[in-house]
Amino acid sequence: MTLKPTRIEMAAIAVIALQLAAAGVTATQGSTGPVPMHFNYQGVVDRWGDRVEAAWFIVALAGITLILVGAISFSLRASGPSEARRRGLTLAQGVCLAIMGLLTLLPLALASPSFDPAEGGRLASAVICVVLAVTGAFIGKVPPNALVGVRTPWSLNSRLAWDRSNRLAGRLFFWGGLIALPVMPFLPSHQAVSAVVTGVLLIAVVSVFESWRVWRADPDRRAV
């Protein structure tokens, strides 16, 4: 078992350090007033906190980043996976790291002294669009794995169904995120959140259906 850190592990260390620094800045320099901590489906704040809670939320994101990247690294080092599985785990590791890093921007911005809570829905929707585009850029290339992808009973029992449903989901997430991102600033906050949530649900339904459709036509499928 080699202990030399990989590039993704080095990137993860940098991201976690930045997350902890962001938590410190938020706790000491964040808004002294109420900080929006949760939005409902209409993009309206339905729970408030303070800058300390926002800072702890960022610390929690750093902890999740460490757990996700560390767990995948342990799997890569300990089990001696095949090349295909190694590639899949490495891509999954990169996707998880990118998502956690992007999500950190949300509480950091919400706790900023100059942030307008009325813009929270737009901000959350924009961050989600970026996360979707980043996820979509990678998800179609990920082989079957335990963490990311269109993981249905049908895609897990047919490599063809896995490849096609994940490629479809990747394209939809990537282009959907890119197309929606510049529109978010011009939508009312509640419409921005509703549009993003509806879009994600529709893509999920289409991708799940595609996994079933391809599995059903695959002569090499395994029974579910």
PyRosetta script that sets phi, psi and omega in degrees:
from pyrosetta import init, pose_from_sequence

init()
pose = pose_from_sequence("MTLKPTRIEMAAIAVIALQLAAAGVTATQGSTGPVPMHFNYQGVVDRWGDRVEAAWFIVALAGITLILVGAISFSLRASGPSEARRRGLTLAQGVCLAIMGLLTLLPLALASPSFDPAEGGRLASAVICVVLAVTGAFIGKVPPNALVGVRTPWSLNSRLAWDRSNRLAGRLFFWGGLIALPVMPFLPSHQAVSAVVTGVLLIAVVSVFESWRVWRADPDRRAV")
pose.set_psi(1, 118.5)
pose.set_omega(1, 179.1)
pose.set_phi(2, -83.1)
pose.set_psi(2, 142.5)
pose.set_omega(2, 179.6)
pose.set_phi(3, -104.4)
pose.set_psi(3, 0.5)
pose.set_omega(3, 178.6)
pose.set_phi(4, -66.9)
pose.set_psi(4, 124.3)
pose.set_omega(4, -177.2)
pose.set_phi(5, -67.5)
pose.set_psi(5, 142.3)
pose.set_omega(5, 176.2)
pose.set_phi(6, -81.8)
pose.set_psi(6, 174.1)
pose.set_omega(6, 179.0)
pose.set_phi(7, -64.2)
pose.set_psi(7, -39.3)
pose.set_omega(7, 179.6)
pose.set_phi(8, -67.1)
pose.set_psi(8, -38.1)
pose.set_omega(8, 177.7)
pose.set_phi(9, -64.9)
pose.set_psi(9, -39.2)
pose.set_omega(9, 176.2)
pose.set_phi(10, -65.1)
pose.set_psi(10, -40.6)
pose.set_omega(10, 176.9)
pose.set_phi(11, -63.5)
pose.set_psi(11, -38.7)
pose.set_omega(11, 179.4)
pose.set_phi(12, -63.8)
pose.set_psi(12, -40.8)
pose.set_omega(12, 177.6)
pose.set_phi(13, -60.2)
pose.set_psi(13, -42.5)
pose.set_omega(13, 179.4)
pose.set_phi(14, -65.3)
pose.set_psi(14, -42.6)
pose.set_omega(14, -179.5)
pose.set_phi(15, -64.4)
pose.set_psi(15, -43.7)
pose.set_omega(15, 179.6)
pose.set_phi(16, -63.8)
pose.set_psi(16, -40.5)
pose.set_omega(16, 177.4)
pose.set_phi(17, -61.7)
pose.set_psi(17, -41.8)
pose.set_omega(17, 178.3)
pose.set_phi(18, -66.8)
pose.set_psi(18, -37.4)
pose.set_omega(18, 177.6)
pose.set_phi(19, -62.6)
pose.set_psi(19, -45.3)
pose.set_omega(19, 179.4)
pose.set_phi(20, -65.9)
pose.set_psi(20, -37.3)
pose.set_omega(20, 175.9)
pose.set_phi(21, -64.6)
pose.set_psi(21, -40.8)
pose.set_omega(21, 178.4)
pose.set_phi(22, -63.6)
pose.set_psi(22, -37.0)
pose.set_omega(22, 177.5)
pose.set_phi(23, -63.9)
pose.set_psi(23, -41.7)
pose.set_omega(23, 178.8)
pose.set_phi(24, -64.6)
pose.set_psi(24, -42.9)
pose.set_omega(24, 178.4)
pose.set_phi(25, -63.6)
pose.set_psi(25, -42.3)
pose.set_omega(25, -179.7)
pose.set_phi(26, -63.2)
pose.set_psi(26, -42.8)
pose.set_omega(26, -177.7)
pose.set_phi(27, -67.1)
pose.set_psi(27, -31.2)
pose.set_omega(27, -174.8)
pose.set_phi(28, -103.4)
pose.set_psi(28, -29.3)
pose.set_omega(28, -175.2)
pose.set_phi(29, -117.0)
pose.set_psi(29, -0.5)
pose.set_omega(29, -178.5)
pose.set_phi(30, -71.2)
pose.set_psi(30, 175.4)
pose.set_omega(30, -179.3)
pose.set_phi(31, -59.1)
pose.set_psi(31, 138.1)
pose.set_omega(31, 177.9)
pose.set_phi(32, -86.2)
pose.set_psi(32, -5.8)
pose.set_omega(32, 177.9)
pose.set_phi(33, -93.7)
pose.set_psi(33, -171.4)
pose.set_omega(33, 178.2)
pose.set_phi(34, -62.5)
pose.set_psi(34, 140.0)
pose.set_omega(34, 179.6)
pose.set_phi(35, -114.3)
pose.set_psi(35, 126.1)
pose.set_omega(35, 178.1)
pose.set_phi(36, -65.3)
pose.set_psi(36, 128.0)
pose.set_omega(36, -176.9)
pose.set_phi(37, -114.8)
pose.set_psi(37, -15.7)
pose.set_omega(37, 179.9)
pose.set_phi(38, -155.6)
pose.set_psi(38, 143.6)
pose.set_omega(38, 178.5)
pose.set_phi(39, -122.6)
pose.set_psi(39, 145.0)
pose.set_omega(39, 177.3)
pose.set_phi(40, -85.2)
pose.set_psi(40, -174.0)
pose.set_omega(40, -175.2)
pose.set_phi(41, -62.0)
pose.set_psi(41, -25.1)
pose.set_omega(41, 179.4)
pose.set_phi(42, -89.8)
pose.set_psi(42, 4.8)
pose.set_omega(42, 179.5)
pose.set_phi(43, 79.9)
pose.set_psi(43, 15.4)
pose.set_omega(43, 179.8)
pose.set_phi(44, -96.7)
pose.set_psi(44, 137.7)
pose.set_omega(44, 179.2)
pose.set_phi(45, -64.4)
pose.set_psi(45, 124.5)
pose.set_omega(45, 177.2)
pose.set_phi(46, -118.8)
pose.set_psi(46, 4.2)
pose.set_omega(46, 171.4)
pose.set_phi(47, -155.3)
pose.set_psi(47, 132.7)
pose.set_omega(47, 179.7)
pose.set_phi(48, -111.6)
pose.set_psi(48, 152.2)
pose.set_omega(48, 174.3)
pose.set_phi(49, -138.6)
pose.set_psi(49, -148.8)
pose.set_omega(49, 176.3)
pose.set_phi(50, -137.8)
pose.set_psi(50, -179.2)
pose.set_omega(50, -174.6)
pose.set_phi(51, -66.8)
pose.set_psi(51, -27.7)
pose.set_omega(51, 178.4)
pose.set_phi(52, -68.3)
pose.set_psi(52, -42.1)
pose.set_omega(52, 177.5)
pose.set_phi(53, -63.9)
pose.set_psi(53, -40.3)
pose.set_omega(53, 177.2)
pose.set_phi(54, -61.9)
pose.set_psi(54, -39.2)
pose.set_omega(54, 178.5)
pose.set_phi(55, -64.4)
pose.set_psi(55, -43.1)
pose.set_omega(55, 178.5)
pose.set_phi(56, -64.9)
pose.set_psi(56, -32.6)
pose.set_omega(56, 176.8)
pose.set_phi(57, -63.8)
pose.set_psi(57, -41.1)
pose.set_omega(57, 177.3)
pose.set_phi(58, -65.6)
pose.set_psi(58, -39.2)
pose.set_omega(58, 176.0)
pose.set_phi(59, -60.5)
pose.set_psi(59, -40.6)
pose.set_omega(59, 178.2)
pose.set_phi(60, -62.8)
pose.set_psi(60, -39.6)
pose.set_omega(60, 176.9)
pose.set_phi(61, -62.9)
pose.set_psi(61, -38.8)
pose.set_omega(61, 176.8)
pose.set_phi(62, -63.2)
pose.set_psi(62, -40.5)
pose.set_omega(62, 177.8)
pose.set_phi(63, -64.0)
pose.set_psi(63, -41.6)
pose.set_omega(63, 178.5)
pose.set_phi(64, -65.0)
pose.set_psi(64, -40.1)
pose.set_omega(64, 177.0)
pose.set_phi(65, -58.5)
pose.set_psi(65, -46.2)
pose.set_omega(65, 179.7)
pose.set_phi(66, -61.3)
pose.set_psi(66, -43.4)
pose.set_omega(66, -178.2)
pose.set_phi(67, -65.9)
pose.set_psi(67, -46.4)
pose.set_omega(67, -177.7)
pose.set_phi(68, -64.2)
pose.set_psi(68, -52.6)
pose.set_omega(68, -178.1)
pose.set_phi(69, -65.5)
pose.set_psi(69, -40.6)
pose.set_omega(69, 180.0)
pose.set_phi(70, -65.1)
pose.set_psi(70, -40.6)
pose.set_omega(70, -179.8)
pose.set_phi(71, -64.4)
pose.set_psi(71, -41.5)
pose.set_omega(71, 179.3)
pose.set_phi(72, -68.5)
pose.set_psi(72, -39.9)
pose.set_omega(72, 178.3)
pose.set_phi(73, -61.9)
pose.set_psi(73, -41.0)
pose.set_omega(73, 178.4)
pose.set_phi(74, -61.9)
pose.set_psi(74, -42.5)
pose.set_omega(74, 179.5)
pose.set_phi(75, -63.8)
pose.set_psi(75, -40.7)
pose.set_omega(75, -180.0)
pose.set_phi(76, -66.2)
pose.set_psi(76, -36.2)
pose.set_omega(76, -175.3)
pose.set_phi(77, -85.1)
pose.set_psi(77, -33.0)
pose.set_omega(77, -170.5)
pose.set_phi(78, -88.7)
pose.set_psi(78, -32.9)
pose.set_omega(78, -169.4)
pose.set_phi(79, -99.3)
pose.set_psi(79, -10.3)
pose.set_omega(79, -178.0)
pose.set_phi(80, 57.3)
pose.set_psi(80, 56.6)
pose.set_omega(80, -174.8)
pose.set_phi(81, -68.6)
pose.set_psi(81, 163.1)
pose.set_omega(81, 175.9)
pose.set_phi(82, -64.8)
pose.set_psi(82, 167.1)
pose.set_omega(82, -178.0)
pose.set_phi(83, -61.8)
pose.set_psi(83, -40.2)
pose.set_omega(83, 179.6)
pose.set_phi(84, -64.7)
pose.set_psi(84, -43.5)
pose.set_omega(84, 179.5)
pose.set_phi(85, -67.8)
pose.set_psi(85, -37.5)
pose.set_omega(85, 178.1)
pose.set_phi(86, -62.9)
pose.set_psi(86, -43.1)
pose.set_omega(86, 178.7)
pose.set_phi(87, -63.2)
pose.set_psi(87, -41.8)
pose.set_omega(87, 179.2)
pose.set_phi(88, -64.1)
pose.set_psi(88, -43.5)
pose.set_omega(88, 179.5)
pose.set_phi(89, -66.7)
pose.set_psi(89, -37.2)
pose.set_omega(89, 179.8)
pose.set_phi(90, -66.7)
pose.set_psi(90, -42.4)
pose.set_omega(90, 177.1)
pose.set_phi(91, -64.5)
pose.set_psi(91, -41.6)
pose.set_omega(91, 178.0)
pose.set_phi(92, -61.7)
pose.set_psi(92, -38.8)
pose.set_omega(92, 178.3)
pose.set_phi(93, -62.2)
pose.set_psi(93, -43.6)
pose.set_omega(93, 179.0)
pose.set_phi(94, -65.2)
pose.set_psi(94, -40.7)
pose.set_omega(94, 178.6)
pose.set_phi(95, -63.1)
pose.set_psi(95, -47.0)
pose.set_omega(95, 179.9)
pose.set_phi(96, -60.0)
pose.set_psi(96, -42.5)
pose.set_omega(96, -178.9)
pose.set_phi(97, -64.8)
pose.set_psi(97, -43.9)
pose.set_omega(97, -179.8)
pose.set_phi(98, -63.3)
pose.set_psi(98, -43.4)
pose.set_omega(98, -178.9)
pose.set_phi(99, -63.7)
pose.set_psi(99, -46.4)
pose.set_omega(99, -178.2)
pose.set_phi(100, -65.2)
pose.set_psi(100, -36.9)
pose.set_omega(100, 177.6)
pose.set_phi(101, -65.3)
pose.set_psi(101, -42.8)
pose.set_omega(101, 179.9)
pose.set_phi(102, -66.9)
pose.set_psi(102, -40.1)
pose.set_omega(102, -178.7)
pose.set_phi(103, -63.7)
pose.set_psi(103, -24.9)
pose.set_omega(103, 179.0)
pose.set_phi(104, -64.4)
pose.set_psi(104, -27.5)
pose.set_omega(104, -179.5)
pose.set_phi(105, -63.4)
pose.set_psi(105, -28.3)
pose.set_omega(105, -174.6)
pose.set_phi(106, -67.1)
pose.set_psi(106, -58.7)
pose.set_omega(106, 178.9)
pose.set_phi(107, -64.7)
pose.set_psi(107, -30.5)
pose.set_omega(107, 178.1)
pose.set_phi(108, -61.8)
pose.set_psi(108, -43.1)
pose.set_omega(108, 179.6)
pose.set_phi(109, -73.3)
pose.set_psi(109, -40.5)
pose.set_omega(109, -178.0)
pose.set_phi(110, -61.4)
pose.set_psi(110, -31.7)
pose.set_omega(110, -178.7)
pose.set_phi(111, -89.8)
pose.set_psi(111, 1.6)
pose.set_omega(111, 179.9)
pose.set_phi(112, -68.0)
pose.set_psi(112, 138.6)
pose.set_omega(112, -179.3)
pose.set_phi(113, -58.9)
pose.set_psi(113, -27.8)
pose.set_omega(113, -176.4)
pose.set_phi(114, -93.3)
pose.set_psi(114, 2.4)
pose.set_omega(114, -175.0)
pose.set_phi(115, -80.2)
pose.set_psi(115, 136.4)
pose.set_omega(115, 177.1)
pose.set_phi(116, -93.4)
pose.set_psi(116, 116.4)
pose.set_omega(116, -178.8)
pose.set_phi(117, -55.8)
pose.set_psi(117, -26.2)
pose.set_omega(117, 179.5)
pose.set_phi(118, -65.3)
pose.set_psi(118, -19.4)
pose.set_omega(118, 179.6)
pose.set_phi(119, -91.7)
pose.set_psi(119, 2.6)
pose.set_omega(119, -175.1)
pose.set_phi(120, -60.2)
pose.set_psi(120, -41.4)
pose.set_omega(120, -179.8)
pose.set_phi(121, -62.6)
pose.set_psi(121, -42.2)
pose.set_omega(121, 178.5)
pose.set_phi(122, -64.6)
pose.set_psi(122, -43.8)
pose.set_omega(122, -179.5)
pose.set_phi(123, -62.1)
pose.set_psi(123, -48.2)
pose.set_omega(123, -179.9)
pose.set_phi(124, -59.4)
pose.set_psi(124, -42.6)
pose.set_omega(124, -179.3)
pose.set_phi(125, -64.7)
pose.set_psi(125, -40.5)
pose.set_omega(125, 179.2)
pose.set_phi(126, -64.5)
pose.set_psi(126, -43.1)
pose.set_omega(126, 178.3)
pose.set_phi(127, -62.4)
pose.set_psi(127, -41.7)
pose.set_omega(127, 178.6)
pose.set_phi(128, -63.1)
pose.set_psi(128, -39.7)
pose.set_omega(128, 178.1)
pose.set_phi(129, -60.2)
pose.set_psi(129, -42.0)
pose.set_omega(129, 178.2)
pose.set_phi(130, -65.2)
pose.set_psi(130, -43.3)
pose.set_omega(130, 178.4)
pose.set_phi(131, -59.8)
pose.set_psi(131, -42.8)
pose.set_omega(131, -179.9)
pose.set_phi(132, -64.1)
pose.set_psi(132, -43.3)
pose.set_omega(132, -179.7)
pose.set_phi(133, -64.0)
pose.set_psi(133, -43.1)
pose.set_omega(133, 178.2)
pose.set_phi(134, -63.9)
pose.set_psi(134, -44.9)
pose.set_omega(134, 179.0)
pose.set_phi(135, -61.7)
pose.set_psi(135, -44.6)
pose.set_omega(135, -178.9)
pose.set_phi(136, -62.5)
pose.set_psi(136, -31.0)
pose.set_omega(136, -179.3)
pose.set_phi(137, -66.4)
pose.set_psi(137, -24.1)
pose.set_omega(137, -176.1)
pose.set_phi(138, -109.5)
pose.set_psi(138, -30.3)
pose.set_omega(138, -165.7)
pose.set_phi(139, -63.9)
pose.set_psi(139, -29.4)
pose.set_omega(139, 179.6)
pose.set_phi(140, -71.4)
pose.set_psi(140, -13.2)
pose.set_omega(140, -178.9)
pose.set_phi(141, -101.5)
pose.set_psi(141, -1.6)
pose.set_omega(141, -174.1)
pose.set_phi(142, -85.6)
pose.set_psi(142, 122.7)
pose.set_omega(142, 173.8)
pose.set_phi(143, -68.7)
pose.set_psi(143, 169.8)
pose.set_omega(143, 178.6)
pose.set_phi(144, -51.8)
pose.set_psi(144, 131.9)
pose.set_omega(144, -179.2)
pose.set_phi(145, -153.2)
pose.set_psi(145, 176.4)
pose.set_omega(145, -172.8)
pose.set_phi(146, -92.7)
pose.set_psi(146, 0.0)
pose.set_omega(146, -171.0)
pose.set_phi(147, -118.8)
pose.set_psi(147, -51.9)
pose.set_omega(147, -172.3)
pose.set_phi(148, -125.5)
pose.set_psi(148, 157.3)
pose.set_omega(148, 177.9)
pose.set_phi(149, 118.0)
pose.set_psi(149, 176.6)
pose.set_omega(149, 176.7)
pose.set_phi(150, -81.0)
pose.set_psi(150, 90.9)
pose.set_omega(150, -174.7)
pose.set_phi(151, -99.1)
pose.set_psi(151, 92.5)
pose.set_omega(151, 177.2)
pose.set_phi(152, -118.5)
pose.set_psi(152, 165.0)
pose.set_omega(152, 176.1)
pose.set_phi(153, -57.1)
pose.set_psi(153, -29.1)
pose.set_omega(153, -177.5)
pose.set_phi(154, -80.9)
pose.set_psi(154, -42.5)
pose.set_omega(154, 179.5)
pose.set_phi(155, -69.0)
pose.set_psi(155, -28.9)
pose.set_omega(155, 179.4)
pose.set_phi(156, -79.2)
pose.set_psi(156, -10.3)
pose.set_omega(156, 178.7)
pose.set_phi(157, -116.9)
pose.set_psi(157, 15.5)
pose.set_omega(157, 175.7)
pose.set_phi(158, -156.3)
pose.set_psi(158, 115.3)
pose.set_omega(158, 179.7)
pose.set_phi(159, -63.8)
pose.set_psi(159, -34.5)
pose.set_omega(159, 178.3)
pose.set_phi(160, -63.6)
pose.set_psi(160, -43.5)
pose.set_omega(160, 179.0)
pose.set_phi(161, -64.7)
pose.set_psi(161, -38.5)
pose.set_omega(161, 177.8)
pose.set_phi(162, -61.1)
pose.set_psi(162, -51.3)
pose.set_omega(162, -175.9)
pose.set_phi(163, -61.4)
pose.set_psi(163, -46.5)
pose.set_omega(163, -174.5)
pose.set_phi(164, -72.8)
pose.set_psi(164, -41.1)
pose.set_omega(164, -179.0)
pose.set_phi(165, -69.1)
pose.set_psi(165, -35.7)
pose.set_omega(165, 178.5)
pose.set_phi(166, -74.4)
pose.set_psi(166, -35.4)
pose.set_omega(166, 175.0)
pose.set_phi(167, -64.0)
pose.set_psi(167, -42.6)
pose.set_omega(167, 178.1)
pose.set_phi(168, -62.8)
pose.set_psi(168, -47.4)
pose.set_omega(168, 179.0)
pose.set_phi(169, -60.4)
pose.set_psi(169, -41.1)
pose.set_omega(169, 179.8)
pose.set_phi(170, -61.4)
pose.set_psi(170, -46.4)
pose.set_omega(170, 179.2)
pose.set_phi(171, -63.1)
pose.set_psi(171, -44.5)
pose.set_omega(171, -178.3)
pose.set_phi(172, -64.9)
pose.set_psi(172, -44.2)
pose.set_omega(172, 178.5)
pose.set_phi(173, -65.2)
pose.set_psi(173, -44.0)
pose.set_omega(173, -177.0)
pose.set_phi(174, -63.4)
pose.set_psi(174, -56.2)
pose.set_omega(174, -177.2)
pose.set_phi(175, -70.2)
pose.set_psi(175, -36.8)
pose.set_omega(175, 176.8)
pose.set_phi(176, -61.2)
pose.set_psi(176, -44.9)
pose.set_omega(176, 178.7)
pose.set_phi(177, -64.0)
pose.set_psi(177, -43.0)
pose.set_omega(177, -178.9)
pose.set_phi(178, -67.1)
pose.set_psi(178, -41.5)
pose.set_omega(178, -178.1)
pose.set_phi(179, -70.7)
pose.set_psi(179, -38.8)
pose.set_omega(179, -176.7)
pose.set_phi(180, -75.3)
pose.set_psi(180, -29.7)
pose.set_omega(180, -173.5)
pose.set_phi(181, -55.0)
pose.set_psi(181, -51.2)
pose.set_omega(181, -178.4)
pose.set_phi(182, -70.8)
pose.set_psi(182, -12.3)
pose.set_omega(182, 179.9)
pose.set_phi(183, -84.2)
pose.set_psi(183, -27.8)
pose.set_omega(183, -173.5)
pose.set_phi(184, -54.1)
pose.set_psi(184, -41.9)
pose.set_omega(184, -177.9)
pose.set_phi(185, -64.6)
pose.set_psi(185, -18.6)
pose.set_omega(185, -175.6)
pose.set_phi(186, -98.7)
pose.set_psi(186, -2.6)
pose.set_omega(186, 179.2)
pose.set_phi(187, -98.3)
pose.set_psi(187, 146.3)
pose.set_omega(187, 169.8)
pose.set_phi(188, -57.6)
pose.set_psi(188, 149.7)
pose.set_omega(188, -173.8)
pose.set_phi(189, -52.6)
pose.set_psi(189, -45.3)
pose.set_omega(189, -176.8)
pose.set_phi(190, -68.0)
pose.set_psi(190, -35.0)
pose.set_omega(190, 178.7)
pose.set_phi(191, -71.0)
pose.set_psi(191, -34.6)
pose.set_omega(191, 178.7)
pose.set_phi(192, -62.6)
pose.set_psi(192, -47.7)
pose.set_omega(192, -180.0)
pose.set_phi(193, -64.2)
pose.set_psi(193, -46.0)
pose.set_omega(193, -179.1)
pose.set_phi(194, -61.0)
pose.set_psi(194, -40.9)
pose.set_omega(194, -178.6)
pose.set_phi(195, -64.0)
pose.set_psi(195, -43.4)
pose.set_omega(195, -178.5)
pose.set_phi(196, -67.5)
pose.set_psi(196, -46.0)
pose.set_omega(196, -179.4)
pose.set_phi(197, -62.3)
pose.set_psi(197, -44.1)
pose.set_omega(197, 179.2)
pose.set_phi(198, -62.9)
pose.set_psi(198, -42.4)
pose.set_omega(198, 179.7)
pose.set_phi(199, -62.5)
pose.set_psi(199, -43.6)
pose.set_omega(199, 179.0)
pose.set_phi(200, -62.4)
pose.set_psi(200, -43.5)
pose.set_omega(200, 179.8)
pose.set_phi(201, -63.8)
pose.set_psi(201, -41.2)
pose.set_omega(201, 179.8)
pose.set_phi(202, -64.7)
pose.set_psi(202, -43.9)
pose.set_omega(202, 178.7)
pose.set_phi(203, -62.7)
pose.set_psi(203, -40.3)
pose.set_omega(203, 178.4)
pose.set_phi(204, -62.0)
pose.set_psi(204, -44.7)
pose.set_omega(204, -179.4)
pose.set_phi(205, -64.2)
pose.set_psi(205, -44.9)
pose.set_omega(205, -179.9)
pose.set_phi(206, -62.5)
pose.set_psi(206, -41.2)
pose.set_omega(206, -178.3)
pose.set_phi(207, -68.4)
pose.set_psi(207, -40.2)
pose.set_omega(207, 177.4)
pose.set_phi(208, -64.0)
pose.set_psi(208, -43.4)
pose.set_omega(208, 178.1)
pose.set_phi(209, -61.8)
pose.set_psi(209, -40.4)
pose.set_omega(209, 179.0)
pose.set_phi(210, -62.7)
pose.set_psi(210, -39.0)
pose.set_omega(210, 178.7)
pose.set_phi(211, -63.3)
pose.set_psi(211, -39.5)
pose.set_omega(211, 178.2)
pose.set_phi(212, -68.6)
pose.set_psi(212, -43.1)
pose.set_omega(212, -176.7)
pose.set_phi(213, -62.6)
pose.set_psi(213, -45.0)
pose.set_omega(213, -178.3)
pose.set_phi(214, -71.3)
pose.set_psi(214, -41.2)
pose.set_omega(214, 177.9)
pose.set_phi(215, -57.1)
pose.set_psi(215, -42.7)
pose.set_omega(215, -177.5)
pose.set_phi(216, -62.6)
pose.set_psi(216, -31.2)
pose.set_omega(216, -178.1)
pose.set_phi(217, -95.6)
pose.set_psi(217, -3.1)
pose.set_omega(217, -176.3)
pose.set_phi(218, -84.6)
pose.set_psi(218, 116.2)
pose.set_omega(218, 179.8)
pose.set_phi(219, -67.5)
pose.set_psi(219, -17.7)
pose.set_omega(219, -179.4)
pose.set_phi(220, -98.2)
pose.set_psi(220, 11.3)
pose.set_omega(220, -177.9)
pose.set_phi(221, -67.3)
pose.set_psi(221, 156.5)
pose.set_omega(221, 171.1)
pose.set_phi(222, -101.4)
pose.set_psi(222, 152.7)
pose.set_omega(222, -178.7)
pose.set_phi(223, -67.2)
pose.set_psi(223, 145.2)
pose.set_omega(223, 177.7)
pose.set_phi(224, -96.4)
pose.dump_pdb("model.pdb")
